[in-house]
C-alpha cells in the first residue's frame, strides 16, 4: 500500500512539473526534476502523468494537442518516457475526437512519418501505429469517408517498408465475405418503371432491360470476388454466358446520347457558368457505390463511372486467371480455348473503355499501364517478397579507366601479320596460340616425335615404382594401371571362371604376376648368357612386352600353374607400332573360313548378335536385303566385323555369344578349325 501511495505521489508531482514545463515550453525543467529518480519508476510515473495531462487538454485546450505530442516526442529522445508514449497519446486523442476533427489531426500524423521511422520509435511504435490506424478505419465509412480511408492506407504504405510481410496478402486470399445481394420480381419489366426516355441520335427509344439481364449482371460479382470459381468447368460456362450478355448490353448502348443531352441543356447556360461547372467536375472525387435495386440498373448502365468500374473488374479478373501465381494449384489453369476467349474478351473490354466518355482512349491506356505494373508486383510476391535495395552507384575511377581503355588506339591487324611474315612466323590473334603454333613449322611432324610418347613400360609402372607411390587402392594409380594393362598386357582380356571381387585385390594380383614374369625373364636371360659365355661382356637387354614371344609367355604361365583358368589373348592394338596392319594379326585373333562357315550356319538369331556388335538398323537391313538366307547374312555381317573392328577376335566373339546364350554357335566355333 505504501508503494502505491508513493507512486501516486510521484505521479502527482510529475504532473505538476509537466504542466509548468509544457506551459512555458521548457523541457529542461522537466529533465532536471526527473534526474534523481530511478529510471524504471520515473518512466512509469511520467507515462501516466502525460496521459493524465492529456485528459485536461482535451477538455480545456484542444488546440494545443499537436504541440503536446511534440513535447512528448522530445521527452522520449531525452529518455524520460517510453518510446511508445507519443503513439499512445495519439490513440487516446483519436478515441476522444469526432471524425471531422480526427481527419484534421491525422494531418499531423502524416507529416511526421519521418519521425515514426526513426530507430528510436519504429520498432517500439509500429504495432501501436498499425492498431491506431485500424481502429480509425473501423469507424470510417468506405462510401462516405473514402478520402480519409485512402489517406490512412497511404500513410501505412509510407511508414512500413515494402518487404513488411504483415501488410501483404502473401497467399493470395480473397475477401469472400463481400457478398452482393440482389433480387426482385422477375415478372416485371424494369423499363416500365422509368419515367425518362434516353435520346439517341435525336430519336426517342427505350433501353430494354429485363429481369434476366439484371440477374446476370449482378451474378458476375460472385466471380469477381472469388476468381477461382472460374476454374470449375460448370462455373466457367455460366461466367462466359453472363459476361456475353452484359458486354453485349454495353456495346448496344452508347453513352454519346447522354453527352448530347447534357450539351443541349448546357446551351441555355452562360459560357462562364459552363466553364465553372466543368472545372468543379474535374476536382470532384467520385466513389462508386453499388446499389442493386432493379429500377436503378438502366441509370447505372448509362453512367460512365459505373460502367468503367465494371469493365475494370473484368480486366482484373482476366489478369489473375492468365497470370502465374505462386499459390495456385496445378488444376487451376485455363485451357487453350479458354485462353483464346479471355484474349478476345479483353480486347472487347478495352474497346468499350475507349468508347466510354470522357477521354475514353486516354483512360484505357492508363488502365493498361496500371495492370502492367501489377504484373511486376505479382512477380515480386512469387519470388518471396525480397527486400528492395537501392543499386550502388558506379565507382568513378573504374568508369574513367574503361573510357580510357576504349579510347586507346589499337594497332592494325594487317601490320602485325606483315611483321610476323617477315620473321617467317604465323600470327594467330592470341599470344599463347601464336607461341604454340610457331614452336615447330610442321605440326604433324611435331606430333610424331618421341618426346610426345609418354606411355611408360608395363614393368616400370607395375614393378619399378616405389610401393608408396604404387597404391592399388588409389583411384588415379588404378585407372592408369588398367589402361596400361589393356594396351600392353596379355592378362587383361582373358576368359576366366573366377569373377573379380574388388579392384584393389585384382591390381595386387596383376602386380604379383608381372613381378614373377620379370623375374622369370631375368633368370632365362642369365641362363642364356652363361651358356654362350658372354655374360661378362654383354649387358643384360631390357625386356619389354613386345620382345616377349607368345610361346615364351605361354610356357611361363604353364610353369606357374595358371594355364587351367586363363586363355591368353594377344594385344590387338599393338601399342608402340606405328605402321600396324590387320594382316599382322595372330592366328588366334583372325577367324578362318571354316570357322566362319561353321558359326554362320548356327546363327539363327543373327540380328541380335549384330546389334550387340554395334551394327545399326540400316546396316542390318542392308545385310537382310543383300543376302537370301540367314547363314549368308550372318557370314556377311561377321566378315565385315572382323575386317573393320579393331577389337574383333575369335575370343571376343565367343565371349559375346556366350553372353547372348548362343550355345550352338559357340560349340560350332570351338570345334571348327
TIKOLKOL-973175 format. One record per residue (C-alpha): residue number from 1; x, y, z. Coordinates in steps of 0.02 Angstrom, whole numbers, plus 50000, padded with zeros to 5 digits. Layout:
   nr   east  north     up
  NUM      X      Y      Z
...
This chain:
   nr   east  north     up
    1  50000  50000  50000
    2  50146  50116  50041
    3  50225  50080  49871
    4  50060  50125  49785
    5  50044  50286  49880
    6  50224  50327  49838
    7  50190  50301  49654
    8  50032  50409  49662
    9  50127  50548  49749
   10  50267  50537  49621
   11  50142  50542  49477
   12  50056  50696  49551
   13  50222  50786  49569
   14  50271  50742  49390
   15  50102  50803  49328
   16  50126  50973  49412
   17  50302  50991  49344
   18  50242  50933  49171
   19  50105  51064  49170
   20  50229  51201  49212
   21  50358  51140  49085
   22  50229  51124  48945
   23  50151  51294  48983
   24  50322  51378  48973
   25  50388  51259  48837
   26  50537  51223  48950
   27  50582  51040  48936
   28  50743  51066  49034
   29  50638  51097  49190
   30  50558  50925  49172
   31  50725  50844  49135
   32  50812  50916  49287
   33  50668  50866  49402
   34  50672  50682  49350
   35  50860  50651  49356
   36  50867  50596  49539
   37  50733  50460  49518
   38  50754  50277  49471
   39  50736  50257  49282
   40  50601  50123  49291
   41  50495  50215  49417
   42  50524  50380  49329
   43  50465  50318  49158
   44  50312  50231  49230
   45  50258  50384  49329
   46  50297  50503  49186
   47  50196  50399  49062
   48  50044  50407  49174
   49  50071  50593  49204
   50  50070  50626  49015
   51  49905  50532  48994
   52  49825  50623  49142
   53  49879  50791  49073
   54  49806  50744  48903
   55  49632  50722  48978
   56  49638  50901  49041
   57  49696  50968  48873
   58  49558  50876  48779
   59  49430  50971  48883
   60  49511  51140  48911
   61  49639  51168  48771
   62  49603  51055  48618
   63  49703  51170  48504
   64  49867  51125  48591
   65  49861  50937  48559
   66  49990  50937  48419
   67  50113  51039  48524
   68  50084  50920  48669
   69  50128  50768  48563
   70  50286  50857  48501
   71  50332  50892  48683
   72  50311  50707  48721
   73  50422  50659  48572
   74  50562  50770  48638
   75  50542  50691  48809
   76  50565  50519  48729
   77  50727  50574  48648
   78  50790  50627  48821
   79  50747  50455  48893
   80  50614  50524  49011
   81  50467  50421  48946
   82  50448  50259  48849
   83  50461  50273  48658
   84  50281  50212  48633
   85  50206  50357  48731
   86  50179  50479  48583
   87  50078  50350  48486
   88  49980  50304  48643
   89  49934  50488  48663
   90  49880  50496  48479
   91  49771  50343  48503
   92  49686  50424  48653
   93  49661  50584  48553
   94  49578  50494  48406
   95  49465  50397  48525
   96  49404  50559  48604
   97  49379  50666  48447
   98  49244  50665  48315
   99  49282  50602  48139
  100  49297  50777  48066
  101  49423  50827  48199
  102  49513  50660  48179
  103  49536  50696  47994
  104  49619  50862  48035
  105  49726  50785  48172
  106  49783  50646  48056
  107  49874  50776  47952
  108  49998  50790  48095
  109  50025  50601  48091
  110  50054  50604  47902
  111  50179  50748  47910
  112  50275  50659  48049
  113  50304  50497  47955
  114  50493  50526  47957
  115  50486  50541  48148
  116  50397  50374  48167
  117  50525  50291  48053
  118  50671  50341  48166
  119  50761  50198  48250
  120  50701  50255  48423
  121  50516  50246  48376
  122  50497  50123  48231
  123  50523  49957  48321
  124  50429  50013  48477
  125  50284  50103  48392
  126  50247  50009  48231
  127  50119  49893  48311
  128  50038  50037  48405
  129  50027  50142  48246
  130  49952  49998  48150
  131  49823  49969  48287
  132  49780  50154  48292
  133  49753  50161  48103
  134  49647  50003  48103
  135  49538  50075  48241
  136  49510  50230  48135
  137  49467  50126  47981
  138  49336  50030  48080
  139  49250  50193  48124
  140  49250  50260  47946
  141  49128  50225  47806
  142  49209  50175  47643
  143  49074  50261  47542
  144  49063  50424  47641
  145  49242  50440  47707
  146  49331  50374  47554
  147  49468  50507  47552
  148  49509  50486  47736
  149  49521  50297  47716
  150  49639  50320  47570
  151  49748  50439  47671
  152  49765  50311  47811
  153  49813  50173  47689
  154  49940  50286  47602
  155  50017  50330  47770
  156  50038  50146  47814
  157  50117  50116  47643
  158  50243  50256  47676
  159  50277  50203  47854
  160  50307  50017  47830
  161  50443  49955  47710
  162  50396  49862  47553
  163  50459  49697  47625
  164  50347  49708  47780
  165  50251  49545  47763
  166  50117  49591  47890
  167  50037  49709  47764
  168  50044  49591  47615
  169  49921  49464  47551
  170  50056  49332  47535
  171  49947  49179  47498
  172  49829  49273  47378
  173  49671  49258  47481
  174  49508  49338  47426
  175  49379  49433  47529
  176  49241  49304  47515
  177  49135  49397  47644
  178  49099  49536  47518
  179  48935  49464  47456
  180  48825  49565  47337
  181  48641  49538  47375
  182  48510  49569  47240
  183  48335  49512  47195
  184  48161  49567  47144
  185  48005  49521  47048
  186  48055  49425  46892
  187  47887  49459  46807
  188  47905  49646  46800
  189  47983  49738  46656
  190  48107  49861  46725
  191  48093  49981  46584
  192  47912  50020  46627
  193  47966  50094  46794
  194  48075  50228  46716
  195  47994  50394  46679
  196  48129  50471  46568
  197  48172  50418  46393
  198  48350  50407  46328
  199  48381  50512  46171
  200  48490  50426  46041
  201  48529  50516  45879
  202  48380  50633  45903
  203  48262  50483  45905
  204  48165  50427  46058
  205  48191  50248  46109
  206  48199  50147  46268
  207  48338  50032  46329
  208  48250  49868  46364
  209  48313  49786  46524
  210  48228  49627  46584
  211  48247  49528  46742
  212  48362  49402  46658
  213  48492  49535  46615
  214  48475  49607  46790
  215  48515  49439  46871
  216  48658  49402  46752
  217  48736  49572  46782
  218  48741  49560  46971
  219  48787  49374  46970
  220  48955  49423  46896
  221  49003  49497  47066
  222  49020  49319  47135
  223  49154  49283  47004
  224  49240  49450  47034
  225  49256  49419  47222
  226  49314  49238  47200
  227  49404  49213  47033
  228  49449  49032  47075
  229  49271  48980  47036
  230  49309  49011  46852
  231  49422  48858  46850
  232  49267  48750  46878
  233  49200  48686  46712
  234  49016  48720  46750
  235  49051  48888  46832
  236  49157  48940  46682
  237  49011  48911  46563
  238  48900  49017  46674
  239  49028  49156  46681
  240  49050  49157  46492
  241  48862  49167  46464
  242  48835  49307  46591
  243  48986  49405  46527
  244  48924  49394  46348
  245  48753  49464  46396
  246  48825  49609  46497
  247  48956  49659  46368
  248  48826  49649  46230
  249  48717  49771  46329
  250  48866  49888  46347
  251  48904  49876  46161
  252  48724  49907  46106
  253  48701  50061  46213
  254  48825  50202  46178
  255  48847  50342  46302
  256  48859  50479  46171
  257  48670  50503  46191
  258  48691  50561  46369
  259  48828  50679  46316
  260  48716  50753  46181
  261  48575  50777  46306
  262  48692  50866  46426
  263  48756  50975  46285
  264  48579  51032  46242
  265  48543  51075  46423
  266  48706  51170  46440
  267  48666  51283  46292
  268  48540  51377  46399
  269  48676  51425  46524
  270  48804  51560  46511
  271  48978  51520  46448
  272  49061  51568  46611
  273  48946  51461  46714
  274  48979  51315  46597
  275  49168  51332  46621
  276  49150  51341  46810
  277  49042  51183  46811
  278  49170  51085  46709
  279  49311  51137  46824
  280  49212  51086  46978
  281  49176  50916  46900
  282  49361  50886  46869
  283  49404  50922  47051
  284  49262  50816  47120
  285  49307  50648  47196
  286  49196  50504  47146
  287  49167  50336  47231
  288  49058  50203  47152
  289  48930  50133  47272
  290  48845  49975  47208
  291  48658  49990  47233
  292  48570  49833  47171
  293  48393  49897  47158
  294  48309  49838  46997
  295  48245  50009  46949
  296  48421  50083  46953
  297  48504  49965  46830
  298  48460  50067  46675
  299  48526  50225  46754
  300  48683  50133  46810
  301  48715  50068  46634
  302  48705  50245  46568
  303  48830  50307  46698
  304  49008  50314  46631
  305  49093  50295  46800
  306  48989  50144  46845
  307  49024  50065  46676
  308  49211  50094  46694
  309  49210  50013  46865
  310  49128  49854  46799
  311  49242  49844  46647
  312  49397  49863  46756
  313  49333  49720  46863
  314  49333  49612  46706
  315  49514  49659  46668
  316  49573  49623  46846
  317  49489  49452  46841
  318  49565  49410  46671
  319  49739  49459  46731
  320  49726  49342  46881
  321  49663  49197  46775
  322  49805  49210  46649
  323  49949  49258  46764
  324  50065  49141  46858
  325  50026  49146  47044
  326  50135  49050  47166
  327  49993  48985  47273
  328  49883  48923  47132
  329  49850  48737  47124
  330  49904  48635  46973
  331  49723  48612  46919
  332  49693  48800  46919
  333  49747  48832  46740
  334  49648  48886  46589
  335  49640  48777  46434
  336  49687  48840  46262
  337  49507  48879  46209
  338  49476  48970  46373
  339  49633  49073  46350
  340  49577  49121  46175
  341  49409  49179  46243
  342  49494  49283  46378
  343  49606  49363  46248
  344  49461  49409  46135
  345  49355  49474  46279
  346  49500  49578  46345
  347  49512  49666  46177
  348  49324  49698  46180
  349  49333  49771  46357
  350  49473  49889  46308
  351  49372  49941  46156
  352  49222  49981  46266
  353  49333  50079  46386
  354  49398  50180  46240
  355  49220  50219  46185
  356  49164  50273  46359
  357  49169  50463  46380
  358  49253  50570  46437
  359  49431  50539  46372
  360  49399  50355  46343
  361  49558  50314  46249
  362  49667  50401  46375
  363  49580  50313  46519
  364  49604  50143  46434
  365  49791  50175  46415
  366  49803  50221  46600
  367  49717  50058  46647
  368  49840  49959  46538
  369  49986  50044  46625
  370  49916  50008  46798
  371  49887  49823  46760
  372  50062  49810  46686
  373  50134  49874  46849
  374  50025  49749  46942
  375  50114  49608  46848
  376  50281  49666  46921
  377  50208  49663  47097
  378  50141  49488  47065
  379  50313  49427  47010
  380  50388  49507  47165
  381  50268  49409  47275
  382  50307  49248  47181
  383  50492  49275  47221
  384  50455  49282  47408
  385  50444  49472  47426
  386  50632  49507  47434
  387  50685  49669  47514
  388  50711  49816  47398
  389  50887  49888  47396
  390  50950  50039  47305
  391  51083  49997  47174
  392  51257  50052  47219
  393  51322  50198  47115
  394  51465  50152  46998
  395  51640  50198  47053
  396  51703  50348  46957
  397  51882  50286  46941
  398  51831  50121  46860
  399  51723  50215  46735
  400  51863  50330  46684
  401  51982  50181  46662
  402  51857  50094  46548
  403  51837  50251  46445
  404  52024  50267  46430
  405  52043  50086  46377
  406  51906  50104  46247
  407  51987  50261  46179
  408  52159  50177  46167
  409  52207  50159  45986
  410  52238  49980  45929
  411  52371  49928  45807
  412  52302  49870  45639
  413  52297  49681  45620
  414  52372  49691  45445
  415  52530  49772  45511
  416  52550  49637  45643
  417  52529  49495  45515
  418  52653  49577  45398
  419  52781  49591  45537
  420  52763  49406  45581
  421  52775  49353  45399
  422  52941  49446  45387
  423  53005  49335  45528
  424  52931  49179  45442
  425  52806  49155  45581
  426  52616  49143  45594
  427  52505  49263  45692
  428  52352  49178  45770
  429  52274  49328  45858
  430  52315  49261  46032
  431  52484  49264  46118
  432  52476  49084  46181
  433  52412  49015  46015
  434  52543  49113  45919
  435  52681  49043  46031
  436  52617  48865  46015
  437  52594  48875  45826
  438  52771  48936  45797
  439  52862  48804  45902
  440  52880  48689  45751
  441  52846  48732  45568
  442  52774  48559  45532
  443  52641  48519  45662
  444  52615  48340  45603
  445  52799  48302  45619
  446  52797  48376  45793
  447  52659  48256  45842
  448  52763  48106  45788
  449  52916  48147  45893
  450  52971  48026  46028
  451  52956  48160  46159
  452  52766  48152  46141
  453  52759  47966  46186
  454  52733  47972  46374
  455  52672  47793  46398
  456  52788  47700  46520
  457  52830  47517  46507
  458  52721  47392  46599
  459  52867  47327  46705
  460  52919  47500  46762
  461  52744  47559  46808
  462  52691  47399  46896
  463  52856  47343  46974
  464  52986  47480  46962
  465  52884  47615  47050
  466  52905  47630  47239
  467  52773  47541  47342
  468  52723  47705  47423
  469  52687  47781  47253
  470  52606  47619  47191
  471  52447  47613  47292
  472  52318  47492  47217
  473  52181  47572  47321
  474  52217  47743  47244
  475  52094  47785  47106
  476  52218  47882  46999
  477  52352  47748  47000
  478  52225  47609  46973
  479  52145  47697  46823
  480  52315  47718  46738
  481  52362  47538  46778
  482  52204  47470  46697
  483  52233  47571  46538
  484  52414  47512  46530
  485  52362  47330  46557
  486  52234  47346  46417
  487  52369  47408  46297
  488  52522  47302  46344
  489  52470  47150  46446
  490  52406  46979  46389
  491  52317  46957  46556
  492  52183  47091  46537
  493  52063  47021  46405
  494  52050  46843  46471
  495  51911  46718  46497
  496  51905  46653  46675
  497  51781  46569  46789
  498  51839  46670  46940
  499  51747  46839  46948
  500  51839  46995  47005
  501  51792  47042  47183
  502  51872  47209  47224
  503  51977  47314  47106
  504  52124  47336  47230
  505  52133  47146  47250
  506  52136  47125  47061
  507  52276  47254  47043
  508  52378  47171  47181
  509  52363  47005  47090
  510  52418  47085  46925
  511  52569  47167  47009
  512  52622  46996  47078
  513  52603  46916  46906
  514  52705  47048  46818
  515  52839  47034  46954
  516  52851  46846  46930
  517  52862  46868  46741
  518  53003  46995  46757
  519  53097  46880  46875
  520  53072  46730  46760
  521  53131  46827  46606
  522  53284  46889  46700
  523  53328  46709  46752
  524  53306  46648  46574
  525  53420  46785  46507
  526  53553  46743  46637
  527  53547  46559  46587
  528  53568  46602  46404
  529  53713  46715  46446
  530  53802  46578  46544
  531  53786  46453  46402
  532  53858  46574  46275
  533  53996  46631  46389
  534  53969  46816  46354
  535  53883  46868  46513
  536  54030  46972  46570
  537  54046  47068  46409
  538  53864  47094  46357
  539  53746  47197  46462
  540  53577  47117  46501
  541  53450  47176  46374
  542  53293  47257  46446
  543  53139  47153  46412
  544  52984  47239  46352
  545  52811  47170  46315
  546  52844  47174  46128
  547  53001  47066  46144
  548  52916  46926  46241
  549  52854  46799  46116
  550  52691  46712  46131
  551  52772  46541  46157
  552  52882  46604  46300
  553  52736  46686  46388
  554  52628  46530  46372
  555  52769  46421  46437
  556  52793  46533  46589
  557  52608  46530  46628
  558  52605  46338  46617
  559  52752  46329  46736
  560  52662  46438  46862
  561  52505  46332  46853
  562  52393  46466  46781
  563  52353  46382  46617
  564  52199  46297  46687
  565  52093  46453  46706
  566  52171  46583  46588
  567  52170  46592  46399
  568  52299  46707  46327
  569  52231  46847  46216
  570  52365  46938  46118
  571  52357  47127  46114
  572  52259  47181  45961
  573  52306  47364  45969
  574  52494  47338  45956
  575  52537  47494  46056
  576  52704  47564  46007
  577  52696  47503  45825
  578  52673  47649  45705
  579  52634  47550  45546
  580  52505  47425  45602
  581  52415  47315  45475
  582  52268  47199  45504
  583  52361  47061  45410
  584  52487  47052  45554
  585  52356  46982  45674
  586  52396  46815  45753
  587  52305  46656  45714
  588  52204  46665  45875
  589  52139  46837  45828
  590  52081  46811  45649
  591  51943  46689  45603
  592  51969  46554  45474
  593  51848  46521  45330
  594  51797  46354  45405
  595  51760  46436  45572
  596  51661  46574  45486
  597  51554  46447  45391
  598  51526  46341  45545
  599  51470  46482  45660
  600  51364  46565  45523
  601  51263  46406  45497
  602  51216  46403  45682
  603  51168  46588  45700
  604  50979  46582  45683
  605  50957  46747  45780
  606  51096  46840  45690
  607  51008  47010  45709
  608  51027  47001  45898
  609  51214  46970  45880
  610  51229  47110  45751
  611  51151  47235  45871
  612  51271  47179  46009
  613  51420  47201  45891
  614  51370  47382  45859
  615  51283  47374  45690
  616  51141  47499  45663
  617  50966  47463  45599
  618  51002  47522  45422
  619  51157  47410  45415
  620  51057  47260  45475
  621  50927  47297  45342
  622  51068  47302  45212
  623  51128  47127  45262
  624  50950  47064  45251
  625  50917  47134  45077
  626  51086  47088  45000
  627  51083  46905  45055
  628  50948  46775  45029
  629  50974  46659  45179
  630  51011  46687  45364
  631  51180  46595  45359
  632  51239  46705  45216
  633  51180  46860  45307
  634  51270  46809  45467
  635  51427  46769  45368
  636  51425  46939  45282
  637  51398  47027  45448
  638  51540  46933  45537
  639  51660  46959  45392
  640  51632  47147  45398
  641  51653  47148  45586
  642  51821  47058  45578
  643  51881  47172  45437
  644  51831  47340  45514
  645  51830  47323  45703
  646  52000  47332  45790
  647  51934  47232  45939
  648  51869  47090  45828
  649  51940  46920  45879
  650  51880  46741  45897
  651  51892  46752  46085
  652  51789  46912  46092
  653  51659  46833  45977
  654  51648  46681  46092
  655  51630  46794  46244
  656  51489  46894  46164
  657  51394  46741  46103
  658  51406  46659  46273
  659  51331  46814  46350
  660  51187  46803  46223
  661  51165  46617  46266
  662  51202  46556  46088
  663  51270  46387  46143
  664  51257  46301  45972
  665  51355  46437  45885
  666  51490  46436  46021
  667  51509  46247  46009
  668  51522  46255  45819
  669  51657  46390  45829
  670  51760  46292  45956
  671  51753  46129  45856
  672  51793  46209  45688
  673  51975  46226  45631
